[in-house]
Amino acid sequence: MGRAERVAAAIVIGGGLAVAWHAYAHLKLGMMISPGAGFLPFWVGVTLVILGTIWLGMSLMAPEPTAATPGEPPAERPAGHPALTRLVPGVLLVIAYGWIFERAGFFLATALFMVAWQKGIEREGWVKSLVITIVCAGAMYLLFSFLLKGVLPRGAWFD
C-alpha cells in the first residue's frame, strides 16, 4: 500500500497547489475581515498541500509490508474492489444529497445523507449513526445559520 499512498499524497499535493495558485492568480483574495472570492479556495489549497505533505511523510516513514511467512495464512482483504464497494456508492450518495438538498431542505437532506453514509459506506450501527447525524447536522445548522448568518433552504416540499 506504500506506493499507492505516495502517489495519492502527491496527487493531493498537486491538486492543492493548483487550487491555491488559481485562487491567488485569478481571484481576489481579500483579507480575513473582508474576504474575496479567492480567500477560501486559496486556504483550502494550502491546507491540502499541508495535509498531503504530512500524508506523504507518514507513508515514507512507514515500514514496508512484508510478505507472509510460509505456513501463515495470507492477510485477509475486504471482499470486492474498493472502488465498487465504497467510492462509487459514496459519489452516488453525494449526488443524491445535492439533488434532494433544495427539495427537502438543509436539515432533512443532511440528516438523510449522514445516516445513509454511516450505514451504507461506513457500516456503523444504528445508535452511533443516529448520534453522529444529530450532533453533526445540528452543529452545521448552528454554524451556518447563527454564526455565519447564512440562509439555509427549508425545502420546497415544506413550503
ABEGO torsion letter per residue (X at the ends): XAAAAAAAAAAAAAAAAAAAAAAAAABBAEBAABBBAAAAAAAAAAAAAAAAAAAAAAAAABBBBBBBBBGBBBBBBBBEBAAAAAAAAAAAAAAAAAAAAAAAEAAAAAAAAAAAAAAAAAGBBAAAAAAAAAAAAAAAAAAAAAAAGBBBBAEAAAX
